[in-house]
Amino acid sequence: MSFMEDLVALANEALGKRGSNLAEVATIVSKATSLPQLMAAKDEATRWSRNVSYAFTSDMEGPQAEAVAYASRAQEGPADALRHCYLAAMLARDIGYTDAMDVLVAHEMNADWGTPASRMDLHNNAVGLEIGTRMKAASDADLQVATLDAFLQGRLRVLDHNDGDKLVPTRSLTFGR
């Protein structure tokens, strides 16, 4: 394999997915000393947003609860917005605004660049960067509260798939319940 193919394979392994773009690979390699923080923040944001996605499903039957929670996490839903914001906040706090922004933007520079989903992620990342920069000494719990506050204030965005994938302010973890 070539050097670039080796870098892509390394990034794909670290990110736990296929198809990392070259901008993402180069950015991660250039910030190799931050890789443990990047991976820990990614795992924590995923764990927390998954837990939050079940927050309002206790009155539902198992399959319905799972479907609602999944829709919140996937399909550019509320928990996905929370995950992006919280991840960006942790990275800004832990590795600084510029390095965090570099990583987050590089991740979005793929075939989806410029799509509503990409714009949603970039918007929610920007809110998280602001939170993490403002709260440099905050605990994870403090960042979670600030992220939820931004969500409840409608500062985060989700896609309204029923309205041409229009970006809309966050209102509910379960798409309007």
C-alpha positions in Angstrom: 0.0 0.0 0.0 1.0 3.6 -0.5 1.6 6.0 2.4 -1.7 7.7 1.8 -3.5 4.3 1.8 -1.8 3.5 5.0 -3.0 6.8 6.5 -6.5 6.2 5.4 -6.5 2.7 6.8 -5.1 4.0 10.1 -7.8 6.7 10.3 -10.5 4.2 9.4 -9.4 1.9 12.2 -9.2 4.7 14.7 -12.6 6.1 13.7 -14.2 2.7 13.6 -15.6 3.2 10.2 -14.9 2.9 6.5 -14.5 5.8 4.1 -12.6 8.5 6.0 -11.8 11.3 3.7 -8.2 12.5 3.1 -8.8 15.8 4.9 -10.0 13.9 8.0 -7.0 11.5 7.8 -4.5 14.4 7.4 -6.0 16.3 10.3 -6.1 13.4 12.6 -2.5 12.5 11.8 -1.4 16.1 12.3 -3.0 15.9 15.7 -1.8 12.4 16.6 -0.9 13.5 20.2 -4.6 14.3 20.7 -5.9 11.0 19.3 -6.6 9.5 22.8 -8.6 12.6 23.7 -10.4 12.6 20.3 -11.4 8.9 20.7 -12.4 9.3 24.3 -14.6 12.3 23.5 -16.2 10.5 20.5 -17.0 7.5 22.7 -18.4 9.6 25.5 -20.6 11.8 23.2 -22.0 8.6 21.6 -22.7 7.0 24.9 -24.4 10.1 26.4 -26.5 10.9 23.3 -27.6 7.2 23.2 -28.7 7.4 26.8 -30.5 10.8 26.2 -32.3 9.3 23.1 -34.2 7.1 25.5 -35.1 9.9 28.0 -38.7 10.2 26.9 -39.6 6.7 25.9 -40.4 5.2 29.3 -44.1 5.2 28.6 -43.7 3.3 25.3 -43.5 -0.4 24.6 -40.1 -1.8 23.8 -40.2 -1.8 20.0 -41.8 1.6 19.9 -39.3 3.0 22.4 -36.4 1.6 20.4 -37.8 3.0 17.1 -38.2 6.5 18.7 -34.8 6.5 20.3 -33.2 5.3 17.1 -34.9 8.0 15.0 -33.6 10.6 17.5 -30.0 9.3 17.2 -30.0 8.6 13.4 -31.6 10.4 10.5 -30.2 13.8 11.6 -32.4 13.8 14.7 -32.3 15.4 18.1 -29.9 13.1 19.8 -27.6 13.4 16.8 -27.7 17.1 17.3 -26.8 16.7 21.0 -24.0 14.3 20.1 -22.4 16.7 17.7 -22.7 19.7 20.1 -21.4 17.8 23.1 -18.5 16.3 21.2 -17.5 19.7 19.9 -17.7 21.2 23.4 -15.5 18.5 24.9 -12.9 18.8 22.1 -12.8 22.6 22.4 -12.3 22.3 26.2 -9.7 19.5 25.9 -7.6 20.3 22.8 -8.6 24.0 22.1 -10.9 25.7 19.7 -8.7 25.7 16.6 -7.7 22.0 16.8 -11.2 21.0 17.6 -12.6 23.0 14.7 -10.0 21.5 12.4 -11.0 17.9 13.3 -14.8 18.6 13.2 -14.7 20.4 9.8 -12.4 17.8 8.3 -14.8 15.1 9.3 -17.6 16.8 7.4 -15.5 17.2 4.3 -16.8 14.2 2.5 -19.3 13.4 -0.3 -22.1 14.9 1.9 -20.3 18.3 2.1 -22.9 21.1 1.7 -25.9 18.8 2.1 -28.5 19.7 4.8 -27.1 16.9 7.0 -23.6 18.4 6.8 -24.9 21.9 7.4 -26.8 20.6 10.5 -23.7 18.9 11.8 -21.5 22.0 11.2 -24.1 24.3 12.9 -24.3 22.0 16.0 -20.5 21.7 16.1 -20.2 25.5 16.1 -22.6 25.8 19.1 -20.5 23.1 20.9 -17.2 24.9 20.1 -18.6 28.0 21.7 -19.7 26.1 24.8 -16.4 24.3 25.2 -14.4 27.5 24.6 -16.4 29.4 27.1 -16.3 26.6 29.7 -12.6 25.6 29.7 -12.6 24.3 33.3 -16.0 22.5 33.0 -16.6 18.9 33.9 -18.3 16.6 31.4 -21.5 16.9 33.4 -21.3 20.7 33.2 -20.9 20.4 29.4 -23.8 18.1 29.2 -26.0 20.6 31.0 -24.8 23.4 28.8 -25.5 21.3 25.7 -29.0 20.4 26.9 -29.6 24.1 27.7 -28.6 25.0 24.1 -30.9 22.2 22.9 -33.9 23.4 25.0 -33.3 27.1 23.9 -33.6 26.0 20.3 -29.9 26.8 19.5 -29.3 23.4 17.9 -30.7 22.3 14.6 -32.2 19.1 13.3 -33.6 18.3 9.8 -37.3 18.3 9.2 -37.6 15.5 6.7 -41.2 16.3 6.1 -40.3 19.8 4.9 -37.6 19.2 2.3 -34.8 18.6 4.9 -35.1 22.1 6.2 -32.9 22.9 9.2 -35.2 23.7 12.2 -34.5 24.6 15.8 -34.5 21.7 18.3 -37.8 21.3 20.2 -38.1 17.7 21.3 -36.0 14.6 21.7 -38.8 12.6 19.9 -39.6 14.8 17.0 -42.5 16.8 18.5 -43.9 14.4 21.1 
